């Protein structure tokens, strides 16, 4: 009878938590100190990635697998940051830094699904560079437009489907308090620690994420090690520089993306100070997307030419709108 009564009380308590409170934000009277720079960073990310995306789509010289993957990656980056930064901005200027249970689950789903899609796409881009440099004669027959479209679509579809079971499982867990998330956005580990259930499942989650990250890093690393080996065998200095230039941007994005993600998700039971946790989260959720359009535009001559020709010289948004509405547009 006692056990039954305790179970009933516990089941009643599990319905108490309907929203979560973010406690990873700095306690400042004037939230605009962080709001203004974060807002401009977010605007730069959106505009910068849109410029890269449309430059690739508008310039026929960039209609090849490598730039197609870059444009898709830029498109995903916009939504990847939109899943978290707008809520961060509202929390910085709001006294109630809360999010509903459903809102938290949706934020986790879209943020990590888009992140998974980007990780798969980066792996695909590494394989593309491997084929282009190590098998240049067979490259046009291997990386056909059809295969390129299939790989791009597959990266996005798989990235969104693979996370569904995990999110559905989390939605069934009981949350009976406390409701403070020790982070600046909803993430797996901080949310799971609030569940009124066996916390050993957190370790299982960590292992699953670690395996996925390590597997992707190994594929990309092996591809680029092989690519660099082939490049070093090129006799001419000009040839080596040209080959390296095509891979430099990808390597930079790969190191930033997986470097920050590894710091966040390859630590298992290690506990960092809250300020360090927040810094790492900002690194892969904000700073890495901030630098990506800079790397892909400033480090790439063809991209800079396309941006100057189709975006800068257009002079006004009407030219872009006219291009978007032109007949026969294929995105």
N, C-alpha and C positions, 0 to 999 in steps of 0.2 A: 504493500500500500504506500509506503514511504517513497519507494523508487518511482511508483506511478505518479505520485504527487509532484515529485521533483521534476520528472519528465514533462509534466503538464506546465509547470511554472517556466521551465526552460523554453518550451515551444512557444509560450506566450511572449517570452522576452525576445525571441528571435525576430519578431515583427517590429521591434522598437526602432531599429536603424533603417531609415528611409533615405538618408542623405549622408554624405561624407564631408568632413571639414579638412581643408588643406592647411597643414601647419609647416610646410617647407618654405613659406615666403618670409622674407625678413620683416621684422616688426618695426615699421616706420610710420610716423605720423603723416608724412607726405609721400604717398605711393608714386607720385609723378616722377620722383627721382629715377625710378626704374622703368616706369610706364613709357616715358618719352623715348629713351633709347631703344627699348624693346619694340615699340610701335614702328619706329623708323627702320629697324632691322627687318621686321616682318614685311613692311612695304617693299624694302629692297629685295627681299627673297622672292616675293610674288612678282614684282615687276621684272627683276633680273631673269628669273626662270621663264617668264612669259616671252621676254625678248629672245632668249636662246631657242625656245620652242618655235616661235614664229619665224625666226631667222632661218632655221633648218627647213621649215615647211615652205617658205617663200623662195628660197634659193635652190634652183634645180641642180646646181653643182654639189649640193650637200645631200642629195637624195641617194644615199648609200647606207648600208647596214650600220656602220659606225655612228654616223650622225643621227640616224633614225633612233638608235638606242639612247643617244644623248638627249634627244628631244623628248622621248618617253620618260626618261629619268627626270628631266626638268619638270615635266607635267606632274609626275608623282610627287616631286618635292613640294610643289605648291600645296597640295592637299595634305601631305605629311605634316607640314608646319601648321596648316589651318586646323588640324585636329586638336592641337594643344595651345598654340600661342594666343588665339583670341580669348580663350578662357583664362589664360595667365594674365592677360591685360585687364580683363574685367575684375579679376581677384585683386590686382594691385591697387585698384581705386575703389574697391568695395569693402565695407566693414564685414560683410558675411561672405567669407571665402568658402562657399559650399558648392556641392554638386550632387544631384540626385543619384540614386542607385542606378537607374537606367542610363542616365547621362554618363556616369562613370564607366559602365560596361561598354557603352558605345564609343567613348573616347579611347578606351583600351583597345577595342576591336579595330577601329579605323587607324589609330596610330601604329599599332603593331602590324596590321595587315599591309598598310602602305610601306612600313619599314621592311617587312618580309619581301614584298614585291621589289623594292629597291635593291635589297641584298641579292635576290635571284637575278635581277637585271644586271647588277655589277658582275656577277659570275658569268653571265652570258656575254657581257662585253669583254671580259678577259679571254674567254674562249674564242670570241670573234677576232681579237687581236692576235691570238696564238695562230689561228688558221691563216690570217692575212699575212703574217710575217714568216711563219714556218712553212706554209704551203701556198705561196702567192699565185702559182699557176692554176691551182685548183680552187682558189678562193671564190671566183665568180660562179663556179658550178656548185659549190657547197653552200655558200651563203646567198641563196637566191632570195628575191623579194618575198616569195611565199613563205620560206622558212623563217625569214626575218620577222614577218608579221606574226607567224605562229609562235615564235619564241617570245616576242613582246607580249602578245595576248596571254600566252601560257604563264609568264612570270606574274602577271597581274591576277589571273584567275586562281592560280595555285596559292599565291600569297594571301588571298582573301579566304579561300576555302580551308586551308590548313589550320587556321586559327579558330574556326567556328566551334569545334568540339570543346576546346579549352574555355572559351567564353561561355558556352552553354553550361558547362560544368560549374564554373564560378558563380553563375546566376542561380544555381540551386543550393549554394552554400548558405548556412545560417549566419547572420550578422547580428549580434546582440550587444554590441558596444565593447569598448569605446569606438568612436567613429572618426578619429583624427588620422588622416593619411600623412605620413612623414615624407612628403614629396610635393613637388609643385604641379604635378598632374597625376592622373590615375595610372598606376603601373602594377604589374602582377604581384610582386613581392610585398609592397606596402599594403595592398588591398587584402591579400591572402592572410597576412598577419592579423587582420582584424576579424577574421572568420572564427566563429565558435566551433571549431572542429580540430582535428588532428593536424598540427602544423608541420608534421613530417612531410606532407605533400608539397611543401615549399621546396624541399630539397629535390623532389622528383621534377618539379617545374624547372628548377635551376639546371638539372642534368639535361633535360630535353632541349632547353634553350642553348646550353653550352655545346651540345652535339651538333645542333644546326649551325651555330656560328663557326665552330672549328672546322666542320666539313666544308663550308663555303670558303673560309680563309685558306684551307689547304688547296682547294681547286684553283682559286685565284693565284695563290703563291706559286704553285707548280707551273701554271700557265705562263706567268711572267718570268719565272726563272728560266724556263725554256726559251721564251722570247728574247730575253737579255743575252742568253748564250748564243743564239743565232745572230743577233744584232752585232755582237762583238766580233763575229767572223766576217762581217762585211768589210771588204778591203778599203773602200774609200771613206774618208772622214765625213764628206757631205752625205753619203748614204747612211752612215751610222747616225748622224745628227737628225736626219729626216725621220728615220725609223724610231729613234728615241722620242722625238717630239710628238709622234702619234700616240705614244704610250704614257707620256709624262702626266697628262691630265687625268687619265684613268687611274694611274698609280696614286696621285695626290688625293683624289676622291676616295679611293679604296682605303688608304691609310687613315684618313680622317673619319670615315664612316665606321669601319670595323675597329679602329683604335678606340674610339669613344664607346662604341657598343660593347667591346670586350671589357673595358673598365667597369661598365655597368652590370654586365650579366655573366662574367666569368670569375666572379669572386666567391660564389657559393655562400657559405655561412659567415664570411667575413663581414664585419660591421664597420662602416665608415662614419666619421663625424657628420652630423646633419649638413653642415656648410659644404663639406666635400661632396656629399651625395647630391646636393643642389647644383654644385659646379659641374659635376660629371653629367647630370641630366641636361643642363643648359648646353653643354658641349655637343652632345649628339642630337638634341632636339632643336637647337637654335643656331649655334656657331657653325657646325658642319654644313647645314643648308645655306648659311650665309655666304660661305666661301665657294660653294660649288659653281654658281654662275660666274664668279670672278675667274676661277680656274679655267672653265670651259670657254670663256670669251677672250681673256687677256693672253692665255697661253696657246691660243690657236689662231693662226694667221687666216685660215679660210673662214673661221667663224667671225673674226673681227671684220673681214671684208664684207661678209653677208650682212652683218649688223649695220655697218656704215651705209651699205647700198640700199637695203630694204627698210630699215627701221629709222636710222638717224636722218637720212636724206629725204625720207617721206615728209618730215617736217610737221605733220599734224596727224591726229587720230583718224581723220577722214580717209586718208590714203590707206591706212590699215583696214578700216571698215570696208572700203571698196574692194580690197583684195579678198577679205573674208567672204564677201557676198558675190564674188565673181563666179560665173558658171563653171562647172566641172571641177570644183575644189575637192581634193581628196586628202583627208587628214588621216 
